[in-house]
Each structure stands twice: as structure tokens, then as C-alpha cells.
Amino acid sequence: DMAEPIQQLTRNNNPQERQSIPFTLIQRKEKLGDLLYEKRQYGKAKWACIKMKEKQYEQSICLGFMKLMRYICEQNSSGLYLGITVPIVTIVHTNEALSAMTQAVTVAYYLPEVLQDEPPHPFDSDIIIEEWPATIVYSR
């Protein structure tokens, strides 16, 4: 089922073709010279998002990512490969008391700059295009 998107990604797996999402570095945490995480601020932008709720957290991330890859690799209204932006963001959801993680996660893909004004529509109705305000992200 993923053969075509993987082939498309492999054909386009040139690191120079990956667009890094513009951000402002707020904090960088290291331990003994190894990077633990970065706290970044991303500007207002449009993202393709999918919310998944599988039994295991890792399953939700993998399935959400695979669905987004189909969108990126031609299963969109433009019929074109959209290009990879990095990082792909995973949002972990918590319960109302903020005391525990839920099984739900959101996997999100930043739409490349050239698509920000008019993003292609996904064929998968589970994927929605959202405009996010400036956002703080922890990256590792």
C-alpha cells in the first residue's frame, strides 16, 4: 500500500530538496555535549494535520505519518509531489486535567512556502489543512 509513496520519496530523497521550517531558537538543552532537545518558535503557517487514536502511541504516529506521506506523494488535488519539509511534528494530547497522555496524537506536515497561500486539498478526508498561530515546539 505504501510502495508508491516510498518510491516517490526515494526518488526525491535529495537532502537539498528538503525544506527546513523557518523558526527562532528559544532554548537548546544539552547534556555532556549531546543535544537533548531544542525549544523553537515557528511562525503562523498552514499545516496538513491528521489526528490518530490507535491503541499504542507509536502506532498512531506511524499510521498518521503514512497517511500524510500519501498526501505529500501525489494524493492531493494538484496530483503532484509536494516536497518534504522537516520536521514532521507530532503533538501529544493530554487529558483535561493535564495529568496524563491520551492515546490521541496529531501528526502534522508544514506546507512548503510555495503552497502556503493555496494548499492542495487532500484526497483523504482524515487530513485537514489548518492555519496555526505562532507555535512553540520542542524538537529532538
C-alpha positions as CSV (number, residue, x, y, z in Angstrom):
1,D,0.0,0.0,0.0
2,M,2.9,2.3,0.7
3,A,5.1,1.2,-2.3
4,E,4.3,4.2,-4.5
5,P,4.8,6.9,-1.8
6,I,8.1,5.2,-0.7
7,Q,9.3,5.1,-4.3
8,Q,8.4,8.7,-4.8
9,L,10.1,9.7,-1.6
10,T,13.2,7.7,-2.6
11,R,13.3,9.4,-6.0
12,N,13.1,12.7,-4.2
13,N,15.3,11.9,-1.3
14,N,17.8,14.6,-2.1
15,P,18.6,16.4,1.2
16,Q,18.9,19.7,-0.7
17,E,15.2,19.3,-1.7
18,R,14.1,19.1,2.0
19,Q,12.8,22.5,3.2
20,S,13.5,23.3,6.8
21,I,10.7,25.1,8.5
22,P,11.8,28.6,9.5
23,F,12.0,29.0,13.3
24,T,13.5,31.1,16.0
25,L,15.6,29.1,18.5
26,I,14.5,29.9,22.1
27,Q,16.4,27.3,24.1
28,R,18.9,24.5,23.5
29,K,19.3,21.8,26.1
30,E,22.5,19.7,26.1
31,K,23.9,17.1,28.4
32,L,27.6,16.2,28.2
33,G,27.8,17.7,24.7
34,D,24.8,15.7,23.4
35,L,21.7,17.6,22.2
36,L,18.7,16.6,24.3
37,Y,16.1,19.0,22.8
38,E,15.5,22.4,21.3
39,K,12.7,24.7,22.1
40,R,11.7,26.5,18.9
41,Q,9.1,29.1,17.9
42,Y,7.5,28.7,14.5
43,G,5.6,31.5,12.8
44,K,2.0,31.4,11.7
45,A,1.6,28.9,8.9
46,K,-0.6,26.3,7.2
47,W,-0.2,22.6,8.1
48,A,-1.7,19.4,6.9
49,C,-2.8,17.6,10.0
50,I,-4.2,14.2,10.9
51,K,-5.4,13.1,14.4
52,M,-4.9,9.4,15.2
53,K,-6.1,7.3,18.1
54,E,-4.7,3.8,18.0
55,K,-4.1,1.5,20.9
56,Q,-0.4,2.3,21.0
57,Y,1.1,5.8,20.8
58,E,3.7,4.6,18.3
59,Q,1.0,3.1,16.0
60,S,-0.8,6.4,15.9
61,I,2.4,8.2,14.9
62,C,3.3,5.7,12.2
63,L,-0.2,5.5,10.7
64,G,-0.6,9.2,10.7
65,F,2.8,9.7,9.1
66,M,1.9,7.1,6.3
67,K,-1.4,8.9,5.6
68,L,0.5,12.3,5.4
69,M,3.1,10.7,3.0
70,R,0.3,9.7,0.7
71,Y,-0.9,13.3,0.6
72,I,2.6,14.6,0.1
73,C,3.3,12.0,-2.7
74,E,0.5,13.0,-5.2
75,Q,-2.7,12.0,-3.4
76,N,-3.8,15.6,-3.4
77,S,-5.8,18.0,-5.7
78,S,-2.6,19.1,-7.5
79,G,-1.6,15.5,-8.3
80,L,2.0,16.5,-7.6
81,Y,4.7,15.5,-5.2
82,L,4.6,18.4,-2.7
83,G,8.1,18.1,-1.3
84,I,9.3,17.3,2.2
85,T,9.6,19.8,5.0
86,V,11.3,18.9,8.2
87,P,10.5,18.3,10.9
88,I,7.2,16.5,10.7
89,V,5.5,17.5,14.0
90,T,3.8,15.1,16.5
91,I,1.5,16.6,19.1
92,V,0.8,14.5,22.1
93,H,-2.6,15.2,23.7
94,T,-3.3,15.1,27.4
95,N,-6.5,14.5,29.4
96,E,-8.5,17.6,30.7
97,A,-6.6,17.6,34.0
98,L,-3.3,17.7,32.1
99,S,-2.2,14.8,34.3
100,A,-1.8,12.0,31.7
101,M,-1.3,11.5,28.0
102,T,-4.2,10.2,25.9
103,Q,-3.9,7.8,23.1
104,A,-4.7,10.6,20.6
105,V,-1.8,12.2,18.7
106,T,-1.8,14.7,15.9
107,V,0.8,14.3,13.1
108,A,1.4,17.5,11.1
109,Y,3.2,18.4,8.0
110,Y,4.2,22.1,7.3
111,L,3.2,23.0,3.8
112,P,6.1,24.4,1.8
113,E,6.3,28.1,1.4
114,V,5.1,28.0,-2.3
115,L,1.9,26.2,-1.1
116,Q,1.1,28.4,1.9
117,D,-1.4,30.6,0.0
118,E,-3.2,27.8,-1.8
119,P,-2.5,24.4,-0.3
120,P,-3.7,21.4,-2.4
121,H,-6.7,19.6,-0.9
122,P,-6.1,16.1,0.4
123,F,-8.0,13.2,-1.0
124,D,-8.0,11.6,2.5
125,S,-10.8,13.2,4.5
126,D,-9.0,12.5,7.7
127,I,-6.3,15.0,6.7
128,I,-7.3,18.7,7.3
129,I,-5.4,21.9,6.5
130,E,-5.1,24.1,9.5
131,E,-3.6,27.6,9.9
132,W,-1.6,27.5,13.1
133,P,-0.7,30.7,15.0
134,A,2.9,31.1,16.0
135,T,3.7,27.9,17.9
136,I,6.3,26.7,20.4
137,V,7.7,23.3,19.6
138,Y,10.1,21.0,21.4
139,S,12.4,19.1,19.0
140,R,14.9,16.4,19.5
